[in-house]
Amino acid sequence: MKIAICGSTGKMGKAFIAHFSEQHELIKIHAQGQRLADVIEEVDMVVDFTRAKPAFEHAVLALTHRIPIIIGTTGFSDHQKQLLRLISLKMETGCMLASNFSIGMLWIKRNINELSKYFKDIKIIESHHISKVDYPSGTSLSLKRIMKHPKLPIISIRRDNKQVKHRIILDNENEQVIIEHIVKKPSAYMIQLEECIETIPQMHSFIEYE
């Protein structure tokens, strides 16, 4: 399969290339190099790890050419998501949006809401590399939405550390639960991405993995 990888010079882009270069033909797209518009008619799929503005533009371009796209970028507005949903349905082409592709975090997201119902005091402490742009991260904001605690505080730490950490502290008068997820290296995201690459060609609509 021929895949255009947008944001190929970033941390996630490099990890994607290292993991998938032997399985697929990858076309590298980045700000100082080749543009997606130049190759969109040649590719079978687009994977985007850029920022919200270019990622949205890439998604519209891909979908209008009926090319499925996987987006690992956060910061989209509700209006932008709705537009992608409408275009995806109209063009009958898959569009997948996820703030975090790690298996551990996906499991936490699927189960944390049920647990959070029993705790009044909840907070999230996240730690990312100093180069991380969004603040707080899309993963933390997603966790906050899932737990439906609008006043839940998010403490964001940025340091010169390659590990990504999310700690959820749930507290009440009787007990405390601490859940910590640590991504040791970007390859942690690739296992779930393998599944996404296999399934998205059969999709005909927009899906967001909280």
Buried (B, 14 or more C-beta within 10 A) or exposed (E): EEBBBBBBBBBBBBBBBEBBEEEBEBBBBBEEEEBBEEBBEEBBBBBBBBBBEBBBBBBBBBBEBEBBBBBBBBBBEEEBBEBBBEBBBEBEBBBBBBBBBBEBBBEBBEEBBEBBEEBEEBBBBBBBEEEBEBEBBBBBBBBBBBBEBEEBEBEBEEEEEEEBBBBBBBBEEEEEBEBEBEBEEBEBBBEBBEEBBEBBEEBEEBBBBB
